[in-house]
């Protein structure tokens, strides 16, 4: 059985979060993988804006397949420094 590589999911989640921020660099990323991914099913990423501050921006990203949560980035899921 083929599976989706976790680093690919984390990278895609990072890109989804990064597209909601004008500038900055990644300070930290925390991920939890809840089940294996099927490479034949697209992963949909939902980005929540947790904080937009002067020094840090925080995002939470949830990746899902078939409306079932597969990857959840813990709050703070992605923190970017400016």
PDB file of N, CA, C and O in Angstrom:
ATOM      1  N   UNK A   1       0.839  -1.186   0.000  1.00  0.00           N
ATOM      2  CA  UNK A   1       0.000   0.000   0.000  1.00  0.00           C
ATOM      3  C   UNK A   1       0.886   1.252   0.000  1.00  0.00           C
ATOM      4  O   UNK A   1       1.762   1.396   0.853  1.00  0.00           O
ATOM      5  N   UNK A   2       0.660   2.134  -0.938  1.00  0.00           N
ATOM      6  CA  UNK A   2       1.397   3.386  -0.964  1.00  0.00           C
ATOM      7  C   UNK A   2       0.767   4.384  -0.002  1.00  0.00           C
ATOM      8  O   UNK A   2      -0.443   4.386   0.221  1.00  0.00           O
ATOM      9  N   UNK A   3       1.622   5.231   0.561  1.00  0.00           N
ATOM     10  CA  UNK A   3       1.166   6.250   1.506  1.00  0.00           C
ATOM     11  C   UNK A   3       1.768   7.591   1.131  1.00  0.00           C
ATOM     12  O   UNK A   3       2.753   7.669   0.398  1.00  0.00           O
ATOM     13  N   UNK A   4       1.151   8.646   1.652  1.00  0.00           N
ATOM     14  CA  UNK A   4       1.689   9.989   1.455  1.00  0.00           C
ATOM     15  C   UNK A   4       2.805  10.208   2.470  1.00  0.00           C
ATOM     16  O   UNK A   4       2.641   9.906   3.652  1.00  0.00           O
ATOM     17  N   UNK A   5       3.938  10.731   2.012  1.00  0.00           N
ATOM     18  CA  UNK A   5       5.077  11.019   2.875  1.00  0.00           C
ATOM     19  C   UNK A   5       4.746  12.215   3.770  1.00  0.00           C
ATOM     20  O   UNK A   5       4.282  13.245   3.280  1.00  0.00           O
ATOM     21  N   UNK A   6       4.980  12.084   5.077  1.00  0.00           N
ATOM     22  CA  UNK A   6       4.648  13.129   6.044  1.00  0.00           C
ATOM     23  C   UNK A   6       5.345  14.449   5.786  1.00  0.00           C
ATOM     24  O   UNK A   6       4.774  15.511   6.032  1.00  0.00           O
ATOM     25  N   UNK A   7       6.583  14.394   5.288  1.00  0.00           N
ATOM     26  CA  UNK A   7       7.309  15.620   4.974  1.00  0.00           C
ATOM     27  C   UNK A   7       6.645  16.400   3.851  1.00  0.00           C
ATOM     28  O   UNK A   7       6.688  17.630   3.832  1.00  0.00           O
ATOM     29  N   UNK A   8       6.032  15.684   2.915  1.00  0.00           N
ATOM     30  CA  UNK A   8       5.305  16.340   1.820  1.00  0.00           C
ATOM     31  C   UNK A   8       4.087  17.067   2.368  1.00  0.00           C
ATOM     32  O   UNK A   8       3.815  18.200   1.972  1.00  0.00           O
ATOM     33  N   UNK A   9       3.354  16.434   3.271  1.00  0.00           N
ATOM     34  CA  UNK A   9       2.168  17.049   3.875  1.00  0.00           C
ATOM     35  C   UNK A   9       2.580  18.270   4.697  1.00  0.00           C
ATOM     36  O   UNK A   9       1.934  19.314   4.613  1.00  0.00           O
ATOM     37  N   UNK A  10       3.636  18.152   5.482  1.00  0.00           N
ATOM     38  CA  UNK A  10       4.107  19.280   6.288  1.00  0.00           C
ATOM     39  C   UNK A  10       4.543  20.440   5.390  1.00  0.00           C
ATOM     40  O   UNK A  10       4.250  21.598   5.688  1.00  0.00           O
ATOM     41  N   UNK A  11       5.241  20.134   4.296  1.00  0.00           N
ATOM     42  CA  UNK A  11       5.679  21.167   3.358  1.00  0.00           C
ATOM     43  C   UNK A  11       4.517  21.868   2.691  1.00  0.00           C
ATOM     44  O   UNK A  11       4.536  23.088   2.530  1.00  0.00           O
ATOM     45  N   UNK A  12       3.499  21.105   2.297  1.00  0.00           N
ATOM     46  CA  UNK A  12       2.324  21.703   1.673  1.00  0.00           C
ATOM     47  C   UNK A  12       1.549  22.555   2.678  1.00  0.00           C
ATOM     48  O   UNK A  12       1.038  23.618   2.325  1.00  0.00           O
ATOM     49  N   UNK A  13       1.459  22.099   3.919  1.00  0.00           N
ATOM     50  CA  UNK A  13       0.790  22.883   4.958  1.00  0.00           C
ATOM     51  C   UNK A  13       1.547  24.185   5.212  1.00  0.00           C
ATOM     52  O   UNK A  13       0.939  25.237   5.410  1.00  0.00           O
ATOM     53  N   UNK A  14       2.867  24.106   5.205  1.00  0.00           N
ATOM     54  CA  UNK A  14       3.703  25.295   5.377  1.00  0.00           C
ATOM     55  C   UNK A  14       3.468  26.293   4.245  1.00  0.00           C
ATOM     56  O   UNK A  14       3.356  27.495   4.488  1.00  0.00           O
ATOM     57  N   UNK A  15       3.393  25.803   3.019  1.00  0.00           N
ATOM     58  CA  UNK A  15       3.137  26.682   1.872  1.00  0.00           C
ATOM     59  C   UNK A  15       1.750  27.324   1.968  1.00  0.00           C
ATOM     60  O   UNK A  15       1.592  28.507   1.668  1.00  0.00           O
ATOM     61  N   UNK A  16       0.753  26.553   2.384  1.00  0.00           N
ATOM     62  CA  UNK A  16      -0.602  27.101   2.521  1.00  0.00           C
ATOM     63  C   UNK A  16      -0.626  28.215   3.556  1.00  0.00           C
ATOM     64  O   UNK A  16      -1.239  29.259   3.333  1.00  0.00           O
ATOM     65  N   UNK A  17       0.041  27.997   4.688  1.00  0.00           N
ATOM     66  CA  UNK A  17       0.102  29.023   5.736  1.00  0.00           C
ATOM     67  C   UNK A  17       0.897  30.232   5.276  1.00  0.00           C
ATOM     68  O   UNK A  17       0.514  31.372   5.540  1.00  0.00           O
ATOM     69  N   UNK A  18       2.001  29.984   4.590  1.00  0.00           N
ATOM     70  CA  UNK A  18       2.855  31.069   4.120  1.00  0.00           C
ATOM     71  C   UNK A  18       2.170  31.995   3.140  1.00  0.00           C
ATOM     72  O   UNK A  18       2.516  33.173   3.051  1.00  0.00           O
ATOM     73  N   UNK A  19       1.201  31.475   2.402  1.00  0.00           N
ATOM     74  CA  UNK A  19       0.473  32.301   1.438  1.00  0.00           C
ATOM     75  C   UNK A  19      -0.486  33.278   2.101  1.00  0.00           C
ATOM     76  O   UNK A  19      -1.049  34.146   1.433  1.00  0.00           O
ATOM     77  N   UNK A  20      -0.676  33.145   3.403  1.00  0.00           N
ATOM     78  CA  UNK A  20      -1.550  34.073   4.126  1.00  0.00           C
ATOM     79  C   UNK A  20      -0.756  35.148   4.863  1.00  0.00           C
ATOM     80  O   UNK A  20      -1.333  35.968   5.576  1.00  0.00           O
ATOM     81  N   UNK A  21       0.568  35.147   4.694  1.00  0.00           N
ATOM     82  CA  UNK A  21       1.456  36.092   5.382  1.00  0.00           C
ATOM     83  C   UNK A  21       2.214  36.891   4.320  1.00  0.00           C
ATOM     84  O   UNK A  21       2.725  36.322   3.355  1.00  0.00           O
ATOM     85  N   UNK A  22       2.286  38.215   4.503  1.00  0.00           N
ATOM     86  CA  UNK A  22       2.967  39.065   3.524  1.00  0.00           C
ATOM     87  C   UNK A  22       4.478  38.861   3.509  1.00  0.00           C
ATOM     88  O   UNK A  22       5.074  38.751   2.437  1.00  0.00           O
ATOM     89  N   UNK A  23       5.103  38.810   4.677  1.00  0.00           N
ATOM     90  CA  UNK A  23       6.546  38.620   4.743  1.00  0.00           C
ATOM     91  C   UNK A  23       6.914  38.003   6.090  1.00  0.00           C
ATOM     92  O   UNK A  23       6.116  38.005   7.028  1.00  0.00           O
ATOM     93  N   UNK A  24       8.109  37.487   6.167  1.00  0.00           N
ATOM     94  CA  UNK A  24       8.596  36.850   7.392  1.00  0.00           C
ATOM     95  C   UNK A  24       9.259  35.533   7.076  1.00  0.00           C
ATOM     96  O   UNK A  24       9.274  35.089   5.928  1.00  0.00           O
ATOM     97  N   UNK A  25       9.804  34.915   8.094  1.00  0.00           N
ATOM     98  CA  UNK A  25      10.429  33.606   7.927  1.00  0.00           C
ATOM     99  C   UNK A  25       9.885  32.670   9.003  1.00  0.00           C
ATOM    100  O   UNK A  25       9.396  33.122  10.038  1.00  0.00           O
ATOM    101  N   UNK A  26       9.969  31.402   8.761  1.00  0.00           N
ATOM    102  CA  UNK A  26       9.409  30.411   9.687  1.00  0.00           C
ATOM    103  C   UNK A  26      10.278  30.329  10.933  1.00  0.00           C
ATOM    104  O   UNK A  26      11.499  30.195  10.856  1.00  0.00           O
ATOM    105  N   UNK A  27       9.624  30.412  12.067  1.00  0.00           N
ATOM    106  CA  UNK A  27      10.310  30.295  13.354  1.00  0.00           C
ATOM    107  C   UNK A  27      10.123  28.891  13.910  1.00  0.00           C
ATOM    108  O   UNK A  27      11.070  28.303  14.431  1.00  0.00           O
ATOM    109  N   UNK A  28       8.907  28.343  13.804  1.00  0.00           N
ATOM    110  CA  UNK A  28       8.673  26.988  14.289  1.00  0.00           C
ATOM    111  C   UNK A  28       7.477  26.368  13.574  1.00  0.00           C
ATOM    112  O   UNK A  28       6.595  27.070  13.079  1.00  0.00           O
ATOM    113  N   UNK A  29       7.470  25.035  13.531  1.00  0.00           N
ATOM    114  CA  UNK A  29       6.389  24.281  12.913  1.00  0.00           C
ATOM    115  C   UNK A  29       6.193  23.008  13.725  1.00  0.00           C
ATOM    116  O   UNK A  29       7.142  22.258  13.951  1.00  0.00           O
ATOM    117  N   UNK A  30       4.968  22.766  14.161  1.00  0.00           N
ATOM    118  CA  UNK A  30       4.636  21.570  14.938  1.00  0.00           C
ATOM    119  C   UNK A  30       3.505  20.853  14.220  1.00  0.00           C
ATOM    120  O   UNK A  30       2.511  21.481  13.855  1.00  0.00           O
ATOM    121  N   UNK A  31       3.640  19.544  14.011  1.00  0.00           N
ATOM    122  CA  UNK A  31       2.619  18.788  13.289  1.00  0.00           C
ATOM    123  C   UNK A  31       2.278  17.492  13.990  1.00  0.00           C
ATOM    124  O   UNK A  31       3.118  16.871  14.642  1.00  0.00           O
ATOM    125  N   UNK A  32       1.020  17.097  13.839  1.00  0.00           N
ATOM    126  CA  UNK A  32       0.536  15.796  14.289  1.00  0.00           C
ATOM    127  C   UNK A  32      -0.121  15.126  13.099  1.00  0.00           C
ATOM    128  O   UNK A  32      -0.961  15.733  12.434  1.00  0.00           O
ATOM    129  N   UNK A  33       0.249  13.881  12.817  1.00  0.00           N
ATOM    130  CA  UNK A  33      -0.354  13.127  11.733  1.00  0.00           C
ATOM    131  C   UNK A  33      -1.285  12.102  12.363  1.00  0.00           C
ATOM    132  O   UNK A  33      -0.849  11.262  13.150  1.00  0.00           O
ATOM    133  N   UNK A  34      -2.564  12.171  12.019  1.00  0.00           N
ATOM    134  CA  UNK A  34      -3.573  11.361  12.686  1.00  0.00           C
ATOM    135  C   UNK A  34      -3.855  10.036  11.990  1.00  0.00           C
ATOM    136  O   UNK A  34      -4.342   9.099  12.622  1.00  0.00           O
ATOM    137  N   UNK A  35      -3.556   9.945  10.699  1.00  0.00           N
ATOM    138  CA  UNK A  35      -3.709   8.673   9.983  1.00  0.00           C
ATOM    139  C   UNK A  35      -2.875   8.727   8.719  1.00  0.00           C
ATOM    140  O   UNK A  35      -2.389   9.791   8.335  1.00  0.00           O
ATOM    141  N   UNK A  36      -2.708   7.584   8.072  1.00  0.00           N
ATOM    142  CA  UNK A  36      -1.921   7.544   6.844  1.00  0.00           C
ATOM    143  C   UNK A  36      -2.701   8.202   5.708  1.00  0.00           C
ATOM    144  O   UNK A  36      -3.932   8.213   5.698  1.00  0.00           O
ATOM    145  N   UNK A  37      -1.958   8.744   4.765  1.00  0.00           N
ATOM    146  CA  UNK A  37      -2.583   9.418   3.630  1.00  0.00           C
ATOM    147  C   UNK A  37      -2.591   8.549   2.389  1.00  0.00           C
ATOM    148  O   UNK A  37      -1.658   7.782   2.147  1.00  0.00           O
ATOM    149  N   UNK A  38      -3.648   8.673   1.605  1.00  0.00           N
ATOM    150  CA  UNK A  38      -3.798   7.948   0.350  1.00  0.00           C
ATOM    151  C   UNK A  38      -3.333   8.859  -0.788  1.00  0.00           C
ATOM    152  O   UNK A  38      -3.914   9.927  -0.983  1.00  0.00           O
ATOM    153  N   UNK A  39      -2.300   8.468  -1.546  1.00  0.00           N
ATOM    154  CA  UNK A  39      -1.780   9.351  -2.594  1.00  0.00           C
ATOM    155  C   UNK A  39      -2.745   9.582  -3.751  1.00  0.00           C
ATOM    156  O   UNK A  39      -2.495  10.457  -4.581  1.00  0.00           O
ATOM    157  N   UNK A  40      -3.835   8.829  -3.833  1.00  0.00           N
ATOM    158  CA  UNK A  40      -4.809   9.014  -4.917  1.00  0.00           C
ATOM    159  C   UNK A  40      -5.901  10.013  -4.556  1.00  0.00           C
ATOM    160  O   UNK A  40      -6.721  10.365  -5.403  1.00  0.00           O
ATOM    161  N   UNK A  41      -5.919  10.473  -3.306  1.00  0.00           N
ATOM    162  CA  UNK A  41      -6.949  11.414  -2.847  1.00  0.00           C
ATOM    163  C   UNK A  41      -6.296  12.759  -2.545  1.00  0.00           C
ATOM    164  O   UNK A  41      -5.286  12.807  -1.842  1.00  0.00           O
ATOM    165  N   UNK A  42      -6.860  13.864  -3.071  1.00  0.00           N
ATOM    166  CA  UNK A  42      -6.262  15.181  -2.788  1.00  0.00           C
ATOM    167  C   UNK A  42      -6.382  15.561  -1.310  1.00  0.00           C
ATOM    168  O   UNK A  42      -7.339  15.190  -0.630  1.00  0.00           O
ATOM    169  N   UNK A  43      -5.398  16.299  -0.839  1.00  0.00           N
ATOM    170  CA  UNK A  43      -5.419  16.816   0.537  1.00  0.00           C
ATOM    171  C   UNK A  43      -5.849  18.272   0.472  1.00  0.00           C
ATOM    172  O   UNK A  43      -5.270  19.065  -0.271  1.00  0.00           O
ATOM    173  N   UNK A  44      -6.863  18.620   1.248  1.00  0.00           N
ATOM    174  CA  UNK A  44      -7.358  19.991   1.314  1.00  0.00           C
ATOM    175  C   UNK A  44      -6.841  20.621   2.596  1.00  0.00           C
ATOM    176  O   UNK A  44      -6.951  20.028   3.669  1.00  0.00           O
ATOM    177  N   UNK A  45      -6.275  21.823   2.492  1.00  0.00           N
ATOM    178  CA  UNK A  45      -5.690  22.516   3.642  1.00  0.00           C
ATOM    179  C   UNK A  45      -6.544  23.727   4.004  1.00  0.00           C
ATOM    180  O   UNK A  45      -6.889  24.538   3.145  1.00  0.00           O
ATOM    181  N   UNK A  46      -6.875  23.834   5.275  1.00  0.00           N
ATOM    182  CA  UNK A  46      -7.625  24.984   5.791  1.00  0.00           C
ATOM    183  C   UNK A  46      -6.712  25.735   6.754  1.00  0.00           C
ATOM    184  O   UNK A  46      -6.185  25.149   7.700  1.00  0.00           O
ATOM    185  N   UNK A  47      -6.526  27.030   6.516  1.00  0.00           N
ATOM    186  CA  UNK A  47      -5.628  27.849   7.317  1.00  0.00           C
ATOM    187  C   UNK A  47      -6.444  28.791   8.194  1.00  0.00           C
ATOM    188  O   UNK A  47      -7.296  29.530   7.699  1.00  0.00           O
ATOM    189  N   UNK A  48      -6.178  28.761   9.502  1.00  0.00           N
ATOM    190  CA  UNK A  48      -6.800  29.687  10.455  1.00  0.00           C
ATOM    191  C   UNK A  48      -5.756  30.706  10.879  1.00  0.00           C
ATOM    192  O   UNK A  48      -4.641  30.349  11.261  1.00  0.00           O
ATOM    193  N   UNK A  49      -6.126  31.973  10.810  1.00  0.00           N
ATOM    194  CA  UNK A  49      -5.234  33.050  11.269  1.00  0.00           C
ATOM    195  C   UNK A  49      -5.409  33.185  12.778  1.00  0.00           C
ATOM    196  O   UNK A  49      -6.420  33.713  13.242  1.00  0.00           O
ATOM    197  N   UNK A  50      -4.437  32.715  13.537  1.00  0.00           N
ATOM    198  CA  UNK A  50      -4.497  32.762  14.992  1.00  0.00           C
ATOM    199  C   UNK A  50      -4.041  34.119  15.509  1.00  0.00           C
ATOM    200  O   UNK A  50      -4.677  34.695  16.391  1.00  0.00           O
ATOM    201  N   UNK A  51      -2.949  34.627  14.968  1.00  0.00           N
ATOM    202  CA  UNK A  51      -2.401  35.900  15.466  1.00  0.00           C
ATOM    203  C   UNK A  51      -1.608  36.593  14.369  1.00  0.00           C
ATOM    204  O   UNK A  51      -0.815  35.964  13.668  1.00  0.00           O
ATOM    205  N   UNK A  52      -1.829  37.890  14.229  1.00  0.00           N
ATOM    206  CA  UNK A  52      -1.027  38.751  13.362  1.00  0.00           C
ATOM    207  C   UNK A  52      -0.494  39.875  14.228  1.00  0.00           C
ATOM    208  O   UNK A  52      -1.153  40.899  14.409  1.00  0.00           O
ATOM    209  N   UNK A  53       0.700  39.681  14.762  1.00  0.00           N
ATOM    210  CA  UNK A  53       1.301  40.677  15.642  1.00  0.00           C
ATOM    211  C   UNK A  53       2.414  41.434  14.952  1.00  0.00           C
ATOM    212  O   UNK A  53       2.674  41.235  13.765  1.00  0.00           O
ATOM    213  N   UNK A  54       3.073  42.310  15.710  1.00  0.00           N
ATOM    214  CA  UNK A  54       4.185  43.088  15.163  1.00  0.00           C
ATOM    215  C   UNK A  54       5.416  42.224  14.936  1.00  0.00           C
ATOM    216  O   UNK A  54       6.123  42.397  13.944  1.00  0.00           O
ATOM    217  N   UNK A  55       5.674  41.297  15.848  1.00  0.00           N
ATOM    218  CA  UNK A  55       6.875  40.461  15.765  1.00  0.00           C
ATOM    219  C   UNK A  55       6.606  39.065  15.215  1.00  0.00           C
ATOM    220  O   UNK A  55       7.445  38.506  14.508  1.00  0.00           O
ATOM    221  N   UNK A  56       5.441  38.495  15.534  1.00  0.00           N
ATOM    222  CA  UNK A  56       5.151  37.120  15.141  1.00  0.00           C
ATOM    223  C   UNK A  56       3.771  36.996  14.524  1.00  0.00           C
ATOM    224  O   UNK A  56       2.850  37.744  14.854  1.00  0.00           O
ATOM    225  N   UNK A  57       3.651  36.040  13.625  1.00  0.00           N
ATOM    226  CA  UNK A  57       2.389  35.680  12.997  1.00  0.00           C
ATOM    227  C   UNK A  57       2.191  34.191  13.245  1.00  0.00           C
ATOM    228  O   UNK A  57       3.110  33.398  13.046  1.00  0.00           O
ATOM    229  N   UNK A  58       0.996  33.812  13.679  1.00  0.00           N
ATOM    230  CA  UNK A  58       0.734  32.407  13.982  1.00  0.00           C
ATOM    231  C   UNK A  58      -0.442  31.910  13.148  1.00  0.00           C
ATOM    232  O   UNK A  58      -1.467  32.582  13.034  1.00  0.00           O
ATOM    233  N   UNK A  59      -0.276  30.724  12.569  1.00  0.00           N
ATOM    234  CA  UNK A  59      -1.312  30.092  11.766  1.00  0.00           C
ATOM    235  C   UNK A  59      -1.533  28.664  12.239  1.00  0.00           C
ATOM    236  O   UNK A  59      -0.614  28.005  12.723  1.00  0.00           O
ATOM    237  N   UNK A  60      -2.772  28.196  12.089  1.00  0.00           N
ATOM    238  CA  UNK A  60      -3.103  26.785  12.335  1.00  0.00           C
ATOM    239  C   UNK A  60      -3.589  26.224  11.010  1.00  0.00           C
ATOM    240  O   UNK A  60      -4.468  26.797  10.367  1.00  0.00           O
ATOM    241  N   UNK A  61      -3.018  25.112  10.608  1.00  0.00           N
ATOM    242  CA  UNK A  61      -3.385  24.487   9.333  1.00  0.00           C
ATOM    243  C   UNK A  61      -3.927  23.086   9.609  1.00  0.00           C
ATOM    244  O   UNK A  61      -3.315  22.305  10.338  1.00  0.00           O
ATOM    245  N   UNK A  62      -5.078  22.778   9.018  1.00  0.00           N
ATOM    246  CA  UNK A  62      -5.655  21.440   9.118  1.00  0.00           C
ATOM    247  C   UNK A  62      -5.736  20.873   7.712  1.00  0.00           C
ATOM    248  O   UNK A  62      -6.352  21.469   6.829  1.00  0.00           O
ATOM    249  N   UNK A  63      -5.111  19.716   7.505  1.00  0.00           N
ATOM    250  CA  UNK A  63      -5.172  19.028   6.222  1.00  0.00           C
ATOM    251  C   UNK A  63      -6.149  17.876   6.316  1.00  0.00           C
ATOM    252  O   UNK A  63      -6.135  17.124   7.291  1.00  0.00           O
ATOM    253  N   UNK A  64      -7.002  17.730   5.303  1.00  0.00           N
ATOM    254  CA  UNK A  64      -7.995  16.652   5.351  1.00  0.00           C
ATOM    255  C   UNK A  64      -8.146  15.985   3.990  1.00  0.00           C
ATOM    256  O   UNK A  64      -7.920  16.592   2.943  1.00  0.00           O
ATOM    257  N   UNK A  65      -8.533  14.720   4.042  1.00  0.00           N
ATOM    258  CA  UNK A  65      -8.836  13.925   2.852  1.00  0.00           C
ATOM    259  C   UNK A  65     -10.237  13.364   3.057  1.00  0.00           C
ATOM    260  O   UNK A  65     -10.527  12.800   4.112  1.00  0.00           O
ATOM    261  N   UNK A  66     -11.086  13.507   2.086  1.00  0.00           N
ATOM    262  CA  UNK A  66     -12.464  12.993   2.195  1.00  0.00           C
ATOM    263  C   UNK A  66     -13.164  13.503   3.438  1.00  0.00           C
ATOM    264  O   UNK A  66     -13.936  12.775   4.062  1.00  0.00           O
ATOM    265  N   UNK A  67     -12.898  14.764   3.807  1.00  0.00           N
ATOM    266  CA  UNK A  67     -13.515  15.431   4.961  1.00  0.00           C
ATOM    267  C   UNK A  67     -13.146  14.803   6.305  1.00  0.00           C
ATOM    268  O   UNK A  67     -13.820  15.038   7.309  1.00  0.00           O
ATOM    269  N   UNK A  68     -12.084  14.010   6.324  1.00  0.00           N
ATOM    270  CA  UNK A  68     -11.584  13.420   7.559  1.00  0.00           C
ATOM    271  C   UNK A  68     -10.240  14.063   7.872  1.00  0.00           C
ATOM    272  O   UNK A  68      -9.373  14.127   7.000  1.00  0.00           O
ATOM    273  N   UNK A  69     -10.053  14.533   9.082  1.00  0.00           N
ATOM    274  CA  UNK A  69      -8.809  15.212   9.446  1.00  0.00           C
ATOM    275  C   UNK A  69      -7.657  14.223   9.463  1.00  0.00           C
ATOM    276  O   UNK A  69      -7.741  13.172  10.100  1.00  0.00           O
ATOM    277  N   UNK A  70      -6.565  14.565   8.752  1.00  0.00           N
ATOM    278  CA  UNK A  70      -5.399  13.700   8.658  1.00  0.00           C
ATOM    279  C   UNK A  70      -4.173  14.308   9.314  1.00  0.00           C
ATOM    280  O   UNK A  70      -3.356  13.590   9.890  1.00  0.00           O
ATOM    281  N   UNK A  71      -4.040  15.615   9.233  1.00  0.00           N
ATOM    282  CA  UNK A  71      -2.868  16.293   9.758  1.00  0.00           C
ATOM    283  C   UNK A  71      -3.338  17.556  10.445  1.00  0.00           C
ATOM    284  O   UNK A  71      -4.094  18.338   9.870  1.00  0.00           O
ATOM    285  N   UNK A  72      -2.902  17.752  11.649  1.00  0.00           N
ATOM    286  CA  UNK A  72      -3.286  18.957  12.373  1.00  0.00           C
ATOM    287  C   UNK A  72      -2.029  19.591  12.922  1.00  0.00           C
ATOM    288  O   UNK A  72      -1.248  18.956  13.630  1.00  0.00           O
ATOM    289  N   UNK A  73      -1.850  20.841  12.586  1.00  0.00           N
ATOM    290  CA  UNK A  73      -0.726  21.586  13.136  1.00  0.00           C
ATOM    291  C   UNK A  73      -1.205  22.234  14.421  1.00  0.00           C
ATOM    292  O   UNK A  73      -2.137  23.039  14.417  1.00  0.00           O
ATOM    293  N   UNK A  74      -0.566  21.880  15.505  1.00  0.00           N
ATOM    294  CA  UNK A  74      -0.931  22.350  16.841  1.00  0.00           C
ATOM    295  C   UNK A  74      -0.802  23.867  16.923  1.00  0.00           C
ATOM    296  O   UNK A  74       0.087  24.451  16.304  1.00  0.00           O
ATOM    297  N   UNK A  75      -1.683  24.503  17.681  1.00  0.00           N
ATOM    298  CA  UNK A  75      -1.573  25.935  17.904  1.00  0.00           C
ATOM    299  C   UNK A  75      -0.484  26.183  18.954  1.00  0.00           C
ATOM    300  O   UNK A  75      -0.603  25.614  20.039  1.00  0.00           O
ATOM    301  N   UNK A  76       0.546  26.965  18.731  1.00  0.00           N
ATOM    302  CA  UNK A  76       0.801  27.620  17.460  1.00  0.00           C
ATOM    303  C   UNK A  76       1.371  26.643  16.444  1.00  0.00           C
ATOM    304  O   UNK A  76       2.443  26.077  16.659  1.00  0.00           O
ATOM    305  N   UNK A  77       0.677  26.444  15.361  1.00  0.00           N
ATOM    306  CA  UNK A  77       1.103  25.501  14.354  1.00  0.00           C
ATOM    307  C   UNK A  77       2.272  26.011  13.552  1.00  0.00           C
ATOM    308  O   UNK A  77       3.242  25.291  13.318  1.00  0.00           O
ATOM    309  N   UNK A  78       2.180  27.233  13.141  1.00  0.00           N
ATOM    310  CA  UNK A  78       3.245  27.831  12.352  1.00  0.00           C
ATOM    311  C   UNK A  78       3.460  29.221  12.887  1.00  0.00           C
ATOM    312  O   UNK A  78       2.533  30.031  12.908  1.00  0.00           O
ATOM    313  N   UNK A  79       4.655  29.508  13.315  1.00  0.00           N
ATOM    314  CA  UNK A  79       4.972  30.846  13.808  1.00  0.00           C
ATOM    315  C   UNK A  79       6.040  31.440  12.912  1.00  0.00           C
ATOM    316  O   UNK A  79       7.092  30.839  12.694  1.00  0.00           O
ATOM    317  N   UNK A  80       5.763  32.618  12.398  1.00  0.00           N
ATOM    318  CA  UNK A  80       6.706  33.301  11.521  1.00  0.00           C
ATOM    319  C   UNK A  80       7.157  34.582  12.183  1.00  0.00           C
ATOM    320  O   UNK A  80       6.345  35.318  12.744  1.00  0.00           O
ATOM    321  N   UNK A  81       8.442  34.851  12.120  1.00  0.00           N
ATOM    322  CA  UNK A  81       8.966  36.104  12.687  1.00  0.00           C
ATOM    323  C   UNK A  81       9.184  37.092  11.560  1.00  0.00           C
ATOM    324  O   UNK A  81       9.484  36.713  10.428  1.00  0.00           O
ATOM    325  N   UNK A  82       9.028  38.367  11.887  1.00  0.00           N
ATOM    326  CA  UNK A  82       9.184  39.413  10.871  1.00  0.00           C
ATOM    327  C   UNK A  82      10.524  40.060  10.964  1.00  0.00           C
ATOM    328  O   UNK A  82      10.829  40.963  10.185  1.00  0.00           O
TER     329      UNK A  82
END
